[in-house]
Amino acid sequence: MDLHRDAVVADAHNDLLMLVARRPKEVWSAYFRERWIPQLRDGGIDVQVLPVFIDSEFLPEGALRETLRMIEAAHRIAEANADEVALCTAPGDVEAATAAGRIALVLALEGCPQIDTDLELLQTLQRLGVRMVSFTHFGRSALGDGSGEDATGSRLTHAGVEAVRLLEELGVLIDVSHVGRAGTEHILELATKPVVASHSSAFALREHHRNLTDEQLRAIAATGGVICVNFFAGFLTTAEKPTVDHLADHVLHILDVAGEDHVGLGSDFVAEVFGEKIPACDRPVVIQGLDAELYVPGLEGPAGMPLVTDALLARGLPEATIRKVLGQNLVRVLSSKE
């Protein structure tokens, strides 16, 4: 626990902003303060990436409107809770926030349904504070195919190729989590700056299309980027009783393949999201053939994050390496001014 509390801990993917934005705007800030700040503090989390994910109910016409609502929610919760958190919209902001003892919040896009082929909107969203962008979710988008479409073998579209160039020019990180295998390889061929996988695990340990092959892990590392291991049980193991050791297995494998400077954590905590948004009549929740409500015990939410540090210490990893995995590596790419 001493190491965990002393280290900078960064989580590259938690969908909590969906739960903030679905409430009346008058309670956004209070809800975040009462419900999420305690969990983030209990988990020792210093940096939290907030993905903007657009549910199917808003597609297609409402996607941009909901995106702007979620971004506005992030700005308001940061402004109203400035004693606890800071919205980090530029390189250097994350380090400044953590040095001041505040939790650094970082905006990301999970998929680009709000963009379609109007790439100039990427610059608009960058002006509003978006620091990381993935091109698609499981399915097909105007920029490329998600991993659920791997059978098509599709690479990026023309707009997707242009988006890579524009995002690098804007200094926005490109995120390959959820992008299909061929599209990920296409991005890595084009990239001249660090690429991240905000919430992906190792295909060598769990053969699922959402995970990355060893070749892809090495290619992301070659860009100077970071692979942030996903905590979702179905992407870690086929065991009926997943444990934090399965998560540690993926961390150690990616360390071995990509190197200690290229591994991070991307929790993908969804227990509260599913618990609140999905009615009993729609359960069990099955996504891509997986039980989406099977969680690693203790890792249903941010407060369990110290369990990861304990598991990595138990595997005999040096403290310096654990600090890199917990947050130093992700902070490095978020803070890059290249």
SULCORVEN-V527946 format. One record per residue. N is the residue number from 1. RES is the residue in three letters. PHI is phi in whole degrees, 0 to 359 (* if undefined). OMEGA is omega in radians with two decimals (NA if undefined). NEAR is the number of other C-alpha atoms within 12 Angstrom. Layout:
{{N RES PHI OMEGA NEAR} {N RES PHI OMEGA NEAR}}
//
This chain:
{{1 MET * 3.12 19} {2 ASP 299 3.12 14} {3 LEU 297 -3.09 24} {4 HIS 299 -3.11 33} {5 ARG 290 -3.11 23} {6 ASP 278 -3.10 21} {7 ALA 283 2.94 30} {8 VAL 277 -3.09 40} {9 VAL 251 -3.09 43} {10 ALA 235 3.10 47} {11 ASP 247 -3.03 50} {12 ALA 277 -3.10 54} {13 HIS 194 3.00 47} {14 ASN 219 -3.01 42} {15 ASP 279 -3.05 38} {16 LEU 299 -3.14 42} {17 LEU 297 3.07 45} {18 MET 300 -3.11 32} {19 LEU 285 3.06 36} {20 VAL 296 -2.99 36} {21 ALA 291 -3.12 35} {22 ARG 279 3.09 23} {23 ARG 269 3.04 21} {24 PRO 302 -3.07 15} {25 LYS 302 -3.11 21} {26 GLU 293 -3.09 16} {27 VAL 247 -3.12 20} {28 TRP 309 -3.02 33} {29 SER 292 -3.13 31} {30 ALA 293 3.11 22} {31 TYR 300 3.14 26} {32 PHE 298 -3.12 33} {33 ARG 295 -3.06 26} {34 GLU 280 -3.03 18} {35 ARG 262 -2.95 24} {36 TRP 255 3.12 32} {37 ILE 300 3.10 34} {38 PRO 300 3.13 20} {39 GLN 294 3.13 27} {40 LEU 295 3.10 36} {41 ARG 294 3.12 30} {42 ASP 299 3.13 22} {43 GLY 276 -3.13 35} {44 GLY 68 -3.06 36} {45 ILE 278 -3.11 44} {46 ASP 260 -3.11 43} {47 VAL 227 3.13 50} {48 GLN 234 3.02 50} {49 VAL 281 -3.12 48} {50 LEU 249 3.11 42} {51 PRO 288 3.00 42} {52 VAL 261 3.12 45} {53 PHE 249 -3.07 40} {54 ILE 255 3.12 36} {55 ASP 296 -3.07 28} {56 SER 299 -3.12 16} {57 GLU 297 -3.11 11} {58 PHE 262 -3.05 17} {59 LEU 267 -0.10 20} {60 PRO 268 -2.92 19} {61 GLU 296 -3.06 17} {62 GLY 269 -3.02 18} {63 ALA 298 -3.12 25} {64 LEU 293 3.13 29} {65 ARG 298 3.13 20} {66 GLU 292 3.07 28} {67 THR 302 -3.12 40} {68 LEU 294 3.07 28} {69 ARG 297 -3.11 29} {70 MET 292 3.10 39} {71 ILE 293 3.08 39} {72 GLU 298 3.10 27} {73 ALA 299 3.13 36} {74 ALA 298 3.12 44} {75 HIS 296 -3.09 33} {76 ARG 291 -3.14 29} {77 ILE 293 3.10 35} {78 ALA 288 -3.13 32} {79 GLU 295 -3.07 22} {80 ALA 280 -3.12 22} {81 ASN 238 -3.03 26} {82 ALA 296 3.07 24} {83 ASP 285 -3.06 19} {84 GLU 245 -3.02 30} {85 VAL 224 3.04 39} {86 ALA 218 3.06 37} {87 LEU 277 -3.00 42} {88 CYS 260 -3.00 39} {89 THR 250 -3.11 33} {90 ALA 211 3.06 32} {91 PRO 304 -3.10 28} {92 GLY 96 -3.12 22} {93 ASP 295 -3.10 29} {94 VAL 297 -3.12 39} {95 GLU 295 3.12 34} {96 ALA 295 -3.13 24} {97 ALA 295 -3.10 31} {98 THR 293 3.10 32} {99 ALA 297 3.13 18} {100 ALA 273 3.12 17} {101 GLY 81 3.12 23} {102 ARG 259 3.07 30} {103 ILE 282 3.14 41} {104 ALA 276 3.09 46} {105 LEU 256 -3.08 49} {106 VAL 230 -3.13 49} {107 LEU 273 3.10 47} {108 ALA 220 2.98 44} {109 LEU 257 3.02 48} {110 GLU 256 -2.99 43} {111 GLY 85 -3.07 41} {112 CYS 232 3.13 46} {113 PRO 294 -3.14 38} {114 GLN 283 -3.08 37} {115 ILE 262 -2.97 36} {116 ASP 53 3.11 28} {117 THR 255 3.12 22} {118 ASP 276 -2.98 21} {119 LEU 295 3.11 28} {120 GLU 299 3.11 19} {121 LEU 291 3.04 24} {122 LEU 299 3.09 43} {123 GLN 292 3.07 24} {124 THR 302 -3.10 22} {125 LEU 289 3.04 32} {126 GLN 296 3.10 31} {127 ARG 297 -3.13 19} {128 LEU 275 3.03 27} {129 GLY 118 -3.14 36} {130 VAL 292 -3.05 42} {131 ARG 245 -3.06 45} {132 MET 211 -3.08 47} {133 VAL 220 2.91 50} {134 SER 252 -2.94 47} {135 PHE 273 -3.03 50} {136 THR 201 3.02 39} {137 HIS 249 -3.11 35} {138 PHE 289 -3.00 27} {139 GLY 262 -3.06 27} {140 ARG 266 3.06 31} {141 SER 229 3.13 36} {142 ALA 289 -3.12 29} {143 LEU 257 -3.13 38} {144 GLY 171 -3.11 45} {145 ASP 262 3.01 38} {146 GLY 282 -3.06 37} {147 SER 294 3.08 36} {148 GLY 290 3.13 30} {149 GLU 251 -3.06 26} {150 ASP 304 -3.11 25} {151 ALA 297 3.13 17} {152 THR 284 -3.11 18} {153 GLY 68 -3.01 21} {154 SER 282 2.99 28} {155 ARG 266 3.12 33} {156 LEU 290 2.96 34} {157 THR 283 3.07 24} {158 HIS 301 3.12 20} {159 ALA 296 3.11 25} {160 GLY 296 3.10 38} {161 VAL 298 3.12 28} {162 GLU 294 3.12 25} {163 ALA 295 3.08 38} {164 VAL 302 -3.12 40} {165 ARG 299 -3.07 24} {166 LEU 294 -3.12 28} {167 LEU 297 3.09 37} {168 GLU 295 3.11 30} {169 GLU 296 -3.13 20} {170 LEU 279 -3.09 30} {171 GLY 77 3.11 33} {172 VAL 260 -3.13 40} {173 LEU 291 3.05 50} {174 ILE 266 -3.06 50} {175 ASP 249 -3.10 48} {176 VAL 264 3.06 51} {177 SER 299 -3.10 51} {178 HIS 83 3.09 42} {179 VAL 288 3.14 49} {180 GLY 298 -3.05 42} {181 ARG 300 -3.11 36} {182 ALA 293 3.12 30} {183 GLY 293 3.08 40} {184 THR 298 3.13 46} {185 GLU 296 3.11 30} {186 HIS 295 3.09 28} {187 ILE 302 -3.09 43} {188 LEU 291 3.04 35} {189 GLU 290 -3.04 23} {190 LEU 273 -2.96 27} {191 ALA 296 3.03 32} {192 THR 243 3.12 24} {193 LYS 230 -3.12 34} {194 PRO 303 3.09 40} {195 VAL 248 3.10 44} {196 VAL 242 2.86 52} {197 ALA 243 -2.95 51} {198 SER 288 -3.14 50} {199 HIS 200 -3.13 41} {200 SER 220 3.14 48} {201 SER 243 -2.95 50} {202 ALA 263 3.11 44} {203 PHE 296 -3.12 29} {204 ALA 298 -3.14 25} {205 LEU 261 3.13 27} {206 ARG 214 -3.05 28} {207 GLU 282 3.06 19} {208 HIS 227 -3.05 29} {209 HIS 298 3.11 32} {210 ARG 281 -3.12 39} {211 ASN 263 -3.04 43} {212 LEU 254 3.10 45} {213 THR 287 3.10 31} {214 ASP 300 3.11 26} {215 GLU 298 3.12 21} {216 GLN 292 3.09 39} {217 LEU 301 3.14 43} {218 ARG 295 -3.11 31} {219 ALA 292 3.08 34} {220 ILE 296 3.10 43} {221 ALA 300 -3.12 34} {222 ALA 295 3.08 25} {223 THR 279 -3.01 28} {224 GLY 90 -3.05 32} {225 GLY 275 -3.03 39} {226 VAL 222 3.02 51} {227 ILE 257 -3.10 57} {228 CYS 258 -2.99 51} {229 VAL 291 -3.14 49} {230 ASN 279 -3.13 47} {231 PHE 270 -3.06 51} {232 PHE 299 -2.98 43} {233 ALA 303 -3.09 39} {234 GLY 294 3.09 38} {235 PHE 267 -3.11 39} {236 LEU 261 -2.99 42} {237 THR 198 2.99 34} {238 THR 262 -3.12 20} {239 ALA 295 3.13 19} {240 GLU 289 3.13 17} {241 LYS 236 3.14 16} {242 PRO 292 3.13 25} {243 THR 227 3.10 28} {244 VAL 296 3.08 33} {245 ASP 294 3.06 28} {246 HIS 296 3.07 35} {247 LEU 296 3.12 43} {248 ALA 299 3.10 38} {249 ASP 303 -3.12 30} {250 HIS 292 3.10 45} {251 VAL 300 -3.11 44} {252 LEU 295 3.12 35} {253 HIS 296 -3.11 30} {254 ILE 292 3.02 40} {255 LEU 302 -3.11 33} {256 ASP 293 -3.06 21} {257 VAL 276 -3.00 28} {258 ALA 262 -3.11 33} {259 GLY 102 -2.98 28} {260 GLU 290 3.12 34} {261 ASP 271 -2.96 35} {262 HIS 227 -3.14 45} {263 VAL 234 3.09 51} {264 GLY 216 -3.10 52} {265 LEU 233 3.08 50} {266 GLY 223 -2.85 45} {267 SER 301 -3.02 47} {268 ASP 59 3.11 42} {269 PHE 298 -3.11 43} {270 VAL 230 -3.05 33} {271 ALA 303 -3.14 31} {272 GLU 290 3.12 27} {273 VAL 298 -3.14 27} {274 PHE 294 -3.11 28} {275 GLY 300 -3.09 20} {276 GLU 269 -2.98 16} {277 LYS 269 -3.00 21} {278 ILE 255 -3.12 18} {279 PRO 290 -3.09 12} {280 ALA 302 -3.10 11} {281 CYS 292 -3.14 8} {282 ASP 259 3.13 12} {283 ARG 258 0.07 15} {284 PRO 288 -3.14 17} {285 VAL 273 -3.14 22} {286 VAL 240 -3.14 15} {287 ILE 236 -3.13 19} {288 GLN 52 3.09 18} {289 GLY 80 -3.09 15} {290 LEU 249 3.03 22} {291 ASP 288 -3.05 22} {292 ALA 282 3.12 28} {293 GLU 251 3.02 28} {294 LEU 264 -3.05 31} {295 TYR 244 2.98 35} {296 VAL 291 -3.10 36} {297 PRO 306 -3.12 25} {298 GLY 91 -3.11 22} {299 LEU 248 3.06 32} {300 GLU 279 -3.11 31} {301 GLY 200 -3.01 37} {302 PRO 302 -3.07 41} {303 ALA 298 -3.12 25} {304 GLY 275 -3.04 29} {305 MET 305 3.10 39} {306 PRO 302 3.10 34} {307 LEU 299 3.13 31} {308 VAL 293 3.11 45} {309 THR 299 3.12 42} {310 ASP 302 -3.11 25} {311 ALA 294 3.14 27} {312 LEU 288 3.05 34} {313 LEU 297 -3.13 26} {314 ALA 296 3.10 18} {315 ARG 277 3.08 21} {316 GLY 82 3.12 15} {317 LEU 290 3.08 22} {318 PRO 298 -3.13 17} {319 GLU 300 -3.13 22} {320 ALA 297 3.11 23} {321 THR 291 3.13 29} {322 ILE 299 3.11 38} {323 ARG 298 3.11 33} {324 LYS 295 -3.13 36} {325 VAL 295 -3.08 45} {326 LEU 297 -3.10 51} {327 GLY 185 -3.06 47} {328 GLN 301 -3.09 34} {329 ASN 294 3.14 40} {330 LEU 293 3.11 47} {331 VAL 299 3.13 45} {332 ARG 302 -3.09 32} {333 VAL 285 3.08 43} {334 LEU 291 -3.07 46} {335 SER 263 -3.11 30} {336 SER 296 3.13 25} {337 LYS 256 -3.14 20} {338 GLU 293 NA 19}}
//
